[in-house]
Each structure stands twice: as structure tokens, then as C-alpha cells.
Amino acid sequence: MNENVFKYDLFVSYATPNRKIAEYVVEKIEKRGKKCFIAPRNIRLGFDYAAEIVNGISNSRAVLLIFSSQSDKSAYVLREVNSAVSRNKTIIPLRIENFVPSEAMEFYLGPTHWLDAFPHILDTHLDNILSILNGLEISENVRETSAESKSAIWQVKDMSQALEEGLDKKKVALREIELDYLCITPDKYEMNDATEGTLEDWIDSISELDDASCLLLKGEEIMGYCDFYPVCNENFDALASGAKMISADMCDVYAFGGDFDAYIAMIAIDPAYATQERYMQIFAWVFAKIKSWGEQDIAIDRIGVSVYSSMMEKFVKAFGFEYSAVNPAKGKVYVTRCSALTENAAYKKIMAKNAK
């Protein structure tokens, strides 16, 4: 086993009220020769918090979940579990109180062996954790990045096409939630199930609206996504005013054609790869979708978008979108009319480039 493959043996996920217990477990495990990642200790000064968390999970052999009634309700803990499941990490749940997991937590974890450490954390629990880590270390193979993955092609695919080619819906949902966590940073925005929805909600929307979404892929790896929904005038008014967050159930039935507004629910690109070129790829898909809908007698009048980054804001301004409101997640809402967009010079440049 190459010791440089993983920087940490264990990522420790916990809710703030359980911090002392988490630190106690880390102290005991590290005294036995293992290395842990625990926030905020291992968050590098000046680096993005969400990105550091995801990197910590990626660079750890396993994830220890300090489970309690508080962690069960924590949006941050749920996002960490999401990232762990997305990366096929072994999750070790250490239950520190007699509390039954919520449906959302159970949906992530599935059938798993819980280490019940109540009323006290005993050395036997630490022995079990170390035994699991040692087993993982023995069974691991050195991970190597192939030349093929290094030169993987970047492309945007319709969600429907990606699913037809065998991409798993749950895998897509897990990665999209993680991308939201990376792009809608918790220190600036409000992230919770009310604004984000549950994993089940995400899987359902992928199933029902696969023709209104796309994935930005590097080879087979999901690096970004976009949801672009036709909505009725009433729903658009609520979105444009900031009164509501966009959700899949707002999407109107457009298969028969007709007049609609449309809303870009999210353009999320992994911040480590969020270049202007990648944004251009996704906006090219959005504009091609508007054209395709027009050919199907689906006429779009107003277009709105939620903005969560400075680069995204620069793009929508360049395309002529104007600021409208702040949504419940504290993101900015911008709107324009399709007639104005199609006369925009930046829009015409992208359409001309993709017509070649």
C-alpha cells in the first residue's frame, strides 16, 4: 500500500454540540497511530471551507459519523455523508445516544452496522474503528491515474442521454448535491432541506425532468450540471421576486407546446474547474435548448436564473440579464426576456460558434 494515496485514515463528521466527544475520539485514535481529519482543526486558513471538507473526505480512507439527534438534524453533517457516499467511502456510524436515524439519514446509509456508544464511549468501540481502518488498509490497491483520465474529453450531455448510457440516477444526485455544497457555500448562503430538497427529491427530479437538465462531464466524471425548467407565469413571478426557490414541482407540462417562462435553477461547476470555458459550454447548452424548444412550439418569454458566484454573475450580466431580487437561500436572482437575449451580442457569438 502506498502511504501517499490517502493523507488521512479517518474523516470525522459531527454536529457542533458533539464537538467535545468528536475531539475525544480523535485524540484516542491518533494516540494509536492513525491520522484524522476534523474541522475546524484541519481547515487550512484562507481556503474555502466546503472545498476543504470535500477534499478531506476524498483524502481519507473512511468516514466516522458521530451520530446523535443533533447530527441527524445537521445539514452540514448530511452533506458530508452525501460526499462520503458519493465517493464510495466506508462510513462508520458511532451512535452516542439512543436515537433512531431519520428517513433522510437512513436513505444515505442504508443497512449498516452501528457502533452503539451510549451511555459511554468504551475502548472496545475504538478497537472496532481501528480494526475497520486496518482492514481497509490491507485490502486497498494503489490508485493510479491513467493517461486516459488525464486526457479525458470535456463535454456537455443531456441528462436523458447520460442516463440512457448507463449513468446511475443516485450517483448523479449525490454528485449534484455535493456540487451545490461546493458552489452554494454555507458561510454565504442558506443551505437546508427546505431550500435544497432531500436526496429522494433529487432522484425524483432527475427521473421526471431528465430532458430539462444537462451534465458537464470530464470523461465519465461529473464536473457540473444545469437544470433549466419551463414554468408558468405565476411561478415565475414568485421566483423573480425572490419569494420562492425553484423546485421540480414548479416545472410546467410543456410536452404539448405553448407559451412559458423558464428558469435556470442552477449552474453548478466544481470550483476547482470553474473556468470561463466551462461556463460557456453550459450556457451553449441552455441556448441550444431554447432553440430546440422553439422548434417544438414551446415558446419562452421571460428567463430567470439563480446566481451564487461572481463569475456566474459576470456571465449573466454579459448576456443582458438584470438583477431582480434575493432568493430564500440568499442567492441573487437575475431576469431577462428571450427576445432581448436573442439580440444580445454575446448570445449571438455563442450561437454562431456552435453552428459551425
C-alpha positions as CSV (number, residue, x, y, z in Angstrom):
1,M,0.0,0.0,0.0
2,N,1.4,3.4,-1.0
3,E,1.1,5.6,2.1
4,N,0.7,8.7,0.0
5,V,-2.6,7.6,-1.5
6,F,-4.5,8.7,1.5
7,K,-3.4,11.7,3.6
8,Y,-5.8,10.7,6.4
9,D,-7.0,7.5,7.9
10,L,-10.3,8.9,9.1
11,F,-12.6,11.9,8.4
12,V,-14.7,12.7,11.5
13,S,-18.1,14.1,10.8
14,Y,-20.0,15.6,13.8
15,A,-22.5,18.3,14.8
16,T,-21.2,21.3,16.7
17,P,-22.9,20.3,20.0
18,N,-21.0,17.0,19.9
19,R,-17.6,18.6,19.3
20,K,-16.0,17.6,22.6
21,I,-16.9,13.9,22.0
22,A,-15.6,14.1,18.5
23,E,-12.3,15.6,19.7
24,Y,-12.0,12.9,22.4
25,V,-12.4,10.2,19.8
26,V,-9.8,11.8,17.6
27,E,-7.4,12.1,20.5
28,K,-7.7,8.5,21.3
29,I,-7.5,7.2,17.8
30,E,-4.4,9.4,16.9
31,K,-2.7,8.1,20.1
32,R,-2.9,4.7,18.4
33,G,-1.1,5.8,15.4
34,K,-3.9,6.9,13.0
35,K,-4.3,10.3,11.4
36,C,-7.7,12.1,11.4
37,F,-9.2,15.0,9.6
38,I,-11.5,17.0,11.8
39,A,-12.9,20.5,11.3
40,P,-12.0,23.2,12.1
41,R,-8.5,21.9,13.1
42,N,-7.6,20.7,9.6
43,I,-9.2,23.5,7.6
44,R,-6.4,25.5,6.1
45,L,-6.5,29.2,6.8
46,G,-7.8,31.2,3.8
47,F,-9.2,28.2,1.9
48,D,-12.8,27.6,1.1
49,Y,-14.5,25.7,3.9
50,A,-16.7,23.5,1.8
51,A,-13.9,22.6,-0.6
52,E,-11.7,21.7,2.3
53,I,-14.3,19.4,3.7
54,V,-14.8,17.6,0.4
55,N,-11.0,17.3,0.0
56,G,-10.7,16.0,3.5
57,I,-13.3,13.3,2.7
58,S,-11.6,12.4,-0.6
59,N,-8.2,12.1,1.1
60,S,-9.5,9.8,3.9
61,R,-9.8,6.1,4.0
62,A,-13.1,6.2,5.9
63,V,-15.6,8.5,7.5
64,L,-16.5,8.3,11.1
65,L,-20.0,9.7,11.8
66,I,-20.6,10.8,15.3
67,F,-24.3,10.2,15.3
68,S,-26.8,11.9,17.6
69,S,-30.1,13.7,17.5
70,Q,-28.1,16.9,16.7
71,S,-26.1,15.4,13.8
72,D,-29.2,13.8,12.4
73,K,-30.7,17.3,12.0
74,S,-27.5,19.0,10.8
75,A,-27.5,20.0,7.1
76,Y,-23.7,20.1,7.2
77,V,-23.4,16.5,8.5
78,L,-25.8,15.3,5.9
79,R,-23.8,17.0,3.1
80,E,-20.6,15.3,4.5
81,V,-22.4,11.9,4.5
82,N,-23.6,12.7,1.0
83,S,-20.0,13.3,-0.2
84,A,-18.8,10.1,1.5
85,V,-21.4,8.0,-0.1
86,S,-20.7,9.7,-3.5
87,R,-17.1,8.6,-3.2
88,N,-17.9,5.1,-2.0
89,K,-16.2,5.7,1.3
90,T,-16.7,3.3,4.2
91,I,-18.9,5.1,6.8
92,I,-18.5,4.0,10.4
93,P,-21.5,5.3,12.4
94,L,-20.7,5.8,16.1
95,R,-24.1,6.3,17.8
96,I,-23.6,8.3,21.0
97,E,-27.3,8.4,22.1
98,N,-30.3,6.1,21.7
99,F,-31.8,7.9,18.8
100,V,-33.4,6.4,15.7
101,P,-32.0,7.9,12.4
102,S,-34.3,10.0,10.3
103,E,-35.5,8.7,6.9
104,A,-33.1,11.1,5.2
105,M,-30.1,9.7,7.1
106,E,-31.2,6.1,6.6
107,F,-31.7,6.7,2.9
108,Y,-28.0,7.6,2.7
109,L,-26.6,5.0,4.9
110,G,-28.9,2.0,4.1
111,P,-28.3,-1.2,6.1
112,T,-25.1,-0.7,8.1
113,H,-23.6,-1.8,11.4
114,W,-23.9,0.8,14.0
115,L,-21.5,1.1,16.9
116,D,-23.7,2.0,19.8
117,A,-21.5,4.0,22.2
118,F,-24.0,5.1,24.9
119,P,-24.1,5.9,27.7
120,H,-20.2,5.9,27.4
121,I,-17.6,5.6,24.6
122,L,-15.6,2.5,25.6
123,D,-12.2,1.3,24.3
124,T,-13.9,-1.5,22.6
125,H,-15.5,1.0,20.2
126,L,-12.2,2.5,19.4
127,D,-10.8,-1.0,18.9
128,N,-13.6,-1.7,16.4
129,I,-12.8,1.5,14.5
130,L,-9.1,0.7,14.3
131,S,-9.9,-2.8,13.2
132,I,-12.0,-1.5,10.3
133,L,-9.3,1.0,9.3
134,N,-6.6,-1.7,9.4
135,G,-8.8,-4.0,7.3
136,L,-9.3,-1.2,4.7
137,E,-5.5,-0.5,4.6
138,I,-4.7,-4.2,3.9
139,S,-7.3,-4.6,1.2
140,E,-6.6,-1.4,-0.7
141,N,-4.9,-1.3,-4.0
142,V,-2.7,1.6,-5.1
143,R,-4.9,4.1,-7.0
144,E,-3.3,5.4,-10.2
145,T,-4.5,8.0,-12.6
146,S,-4.4,6.6,-16.0
147,A,-3.3,8.5,-19.1
148,E,-6.8,8.2,-20.4
149,S,-8.3,10.0,-17.4
150,K,-5.7,12.8,-17.7
151,S,-6.7,13.5,-21.2
152,A,-10.4,12.9,-20.7
153,I,-12.7,15.0,-23.0
154,W,-14.9,17.7,-21.5
155,Q,-18.4,17.7,-22.9
156,V,-22.0,18.6,-22.0
157,K,-24.6,15.9,-22.3
158,D,-28.4,16.0,-21.9
159,M,-29.3,14.2,-18.7
160,S,-31.5,11.9,-20.7
161,Q,-28.6,10.8,-22.9
162,A,-26.3,10.3,-19.9
163,L,-28.9,8.1,-18.2
164,E,-29.5,6.1,-21.4
165,E,-25.8,5.4,-21.5
166,G,-26.0,3.8,-18.0
167,L,-25.2,6.6,-15.6
168,D,-26.9,5.8,-12.3
169,K,-29.5,8.3,-11.0
170,K,-28.5,8.1,-7.4
171,K,-24.8,8.7,-8.4
172,V,-25.9,11.7,-10.3
173,A,-28.0,13.0,-7.4
174,L,-25.2,12.5,-4.9
175,R,-22.7,14.4,-7.1
176,E,-25.2,17.3,-7.8
177,I,-25.8,17.8,-4.1
178,E,-22.1,17.9,-3.5
179,L,-21.6,20.4,-6.3
180,D,-24.3,22.6,-4.7
181,Y,-22.4,22.3,-1.4
182,L,-19.2,23.4,-3.1
183,C,-20.9,26.3,-5.0
184,I,-23.5,27.5,-2.5
185,T,-21.0,27.9,0.3
186,P,-22.6,27.6,3.8
187,D,-20.9,30.8,5.1
188,K,-22.7,32.9,2.5
189,Y,-25.9,31.1,1.7
190,E,-28.7,29.2,3.5
191,M,-28.4,25.5,2.7
192,N,-31.0,23.1,4.2
193,D,-33.7,20.6,3.1
194,A,-36.2,23.4,2.6
195,T,-34.1,25.2,0.1
196,E,-32.2,22.2,-1.3
197,G,-34.6,19.2,-1.0
198,T,-33.7,15.7,0.1
199,L,-31.8,13.1,-1.8
200,E,-35.1,11.4,-2.7
201,D,-36.3,14.7,-4.1
202,W,-33.2,15.0,-6.3
203,I,-33.6,11.4,-7.6
204,D,-37.2,12.0,-8.4
205,S,-36.5,15.2,-10.3
206,I,-33.7,13.5,-12.3
207,S,-36.2,10.8,-13.3
208,E,-39.1,13.2,-14.2
209,L,-37.2,16.1,-15.8
210,D,-34.2,14.5,-17.5
211,D,-34.9,16.4,-20.7
212,A,-34.6,19.8,-18.9
213,S,-31.1,19.1,-17.4
214,C,-27.6,18.6,-18.5
215,L,-24.3,17.3,-17.1
216,L,-20.8,18.7,-17.6
217,L,-18.6,15.7,-17.9
218,K,-14.8,15.1,-17.9
219,G,-14.7,11.6,-19.3
220,E,-17.2,9.8,-17.1
221,E,-16.7,12.2,-14.1
222,I,-19.5,14.7,-13.3
223,M,-17.9,18.1,-13.0
224,G,-21.0,20.3,-13.3
225,Y,-24.7,20.4,-14.1
226,C,-27.6,22.7,-15.1
227,D,-31.3,22.5,-14.5
228,F,-33.4,24.6,-16.8
229,Y,-37.2,24.4,-16.2
230,P,-40.2,25.8,-18.2
231,V,-42.6,27.3,-15.6
232,C,-45.9,29.1,-15.7
233,N,-46.2,32.9,-15.3
234,E,-47.4,32.7,-11.7
235,N,-44.5,30.6,-10.6
236,F,-42.0,32.8,-12.5
237,D,-43.3,35.9,-10.7
238,A,-42.7,34.2,-7.4
239,L,-39.2,33.2,-8.4
240,A,-38.3,36.6,-9.9
241,S,-39.5,38.4,-6.8
242,G,-37.4,36.1,-4.5
243,A,-40.4,34.8,-2.7
244,K,-39.7,31.2,-3.6
245,M,-36.9,28.8,-4.5
246,I,-37.2,26.9,-7.8
247,S,-38.3,23.3,-7.3
248,A,-39.0,20.5,-9.7
249,D,-42.8,20.6,-9.0
250,M,-42.9,24.1,-10.4
251,C,-42.0,22.8,-13.8
252,D,-44.9,23.1,-16.1
253,V,-46.2,20.5,-18.6
254,Y,-44.6,21.6,-21.8
255,A,-44.8,18.4,-23.9
256,F,-47.8,19.8,-25.8
257,G,-46.2,23.1,-26.6
258,G,-47.4,26.5,-25.6
259,D,-46.2,29.8,-24.1
260,F,-44.0,29.6,-21.0
261,D,-41.4,31.4,-18.9
262,A,-38.2,29.5,-18.0
263,Y,-35.9,29.4,-15.0
264,I,-32.2,28.3,-14.7
265,A,-32.4,26.6,-11.3
266,M,-28.7,26.1,-11.0
267,I,-25.5,26.1,-13.0
268,A,-23.0,24.4,-10.7
269,I,-19.4,23.7,-11.7
270,D,-16.8,22.2,-9.4
271,P,-15.0,25.4,-8.2
272,A,-11.6,23.8,-8.9
273,Y,-12.6,23.7,-12.6
274,A,-15.0,26.6,-13.0
275,T,-13.3,28.3,-15.9
276,Q,-14.9,30.7,-18.4
277,E,-14.7,27.9,-21.0
278,R,-16.8,25.5,-18.8
279,Y,-19.4,28.2,-18.2
280,M,-19.5,28.8,-21.9
281,Q,-20.2,25.1,-22.5
282,I,-23.2,25.1,-20.2
283,F,-24.6,28.3,-21.5
284,A,-24.3,27.0,-25.0
285,W,-26.4,24.1,-23.9
286,V,-29.0,26.4,-22.4
287,F,-29.2,28.5,-25.6
288,A,-29.5,25.4,-27.7
289,K,-32.3,24.1,-25.5
290,I,-34.2,27.4,-26.0
291,K,-33.8,27.0,-29.8
292,S,-34.8,23.3,-29.6
293,W,-37.9,24.2,-27.6
294,G,-38.9,26.8,-30.1
295,E,-38.8,24.2,-32.9
296,Q,-41.2,22.1,-30.8
297,D,-43.6,25.1,-30.4
298,I,-42.5,25.7,-26.8
299,A,-42.2,29.5,-26.8
300,I,-40.2,31.0,-23.9
301,D,-40.9,34.6,-22.9
302,R,-39.1,35.5,-19.6
303,I,-35.9,33.7,-18.4
304,G,-34.6,33.8,-14.8
305,V,-31.5,32.5,-13.1
306,S,-30.2,32.0,-9.6
307,V,-26.7,33.3,-9.1
308,Y,-24.2,32.1,-6.4
309,S,-20.8,33.1,-7.7
310,S,-19.1,36.3,-9.0
311,M,-18.1,34.6,-12.3
312,M,-21.7,33.4,-12.9
313,E,-22.9,36.9,-12.2
314,K,-20.5,38.4,-14.8
315,F,-21.8,35.9,-17.4
316,V,-25.5,36.6,-16.8
317,K,-24.8,40.4,-17.0
318,A,-22.9,39.9,-20.2
319,F,-26.0,38.2,-21.6
320,G,-28.2,41.1,-20.6
321,F,-29.8,39.7,-17.5
322,E,-30.8,42.3,-14.9
323,Y,-30.9,42.0,-11.2
324,S,-34.3,41.3,-9.7
325,A,-34.2,40.0,-6.1
326,V,-32.6,37.8,-3.5
327,N,-34.0,34.3,-3.1
328,P,-34.6,32.4,0.2
329,A,-31.1,30.9,0.0
330,K,-29.6,34.4,-0.3
331,G,-28.6,33.9,-3.9
332,K,-29.2,36.7,-6.4
333,V,-32.0,36.4,-9.0
334,Y,-31.5,37.9,-12.5
335,V,-34.1,38.0,-15.3
336,T,-34.3,38.9,-19.0
337,R,-36.7,38.3,-21.9
338,C,-35.9,35.7,-24.5
339,S,-36.5,38.3,-27.2
340,A,-33.7,40.5,-25.6
341,L,-31.4,37.6,-25.1
342,T,-31.5,36.5,-28.7
343,E,-30.5,40.0,-29.8
344,N,-27.6,40.1,-27.3
345,A,-24.1,40.1,-28.9
346,A,-22.6,37.6,-26.5
347,Y,-25.5,35.2,-27.2
348,K,-25.1,35.6,-31.0
349,K,-21.4,34.9,-30.7
350,I,-22.0,31.6,-28.8
351,M,-24.7,30.5,-31.3
352,A,-22.6,31.3,-34.3
353,K,-19.7,29.3,-32.8
354,N,-21.8,26.3,-32.2
355,A,-23.4,26.5,-35.6
356,K,-20.0,25.8,-37.2
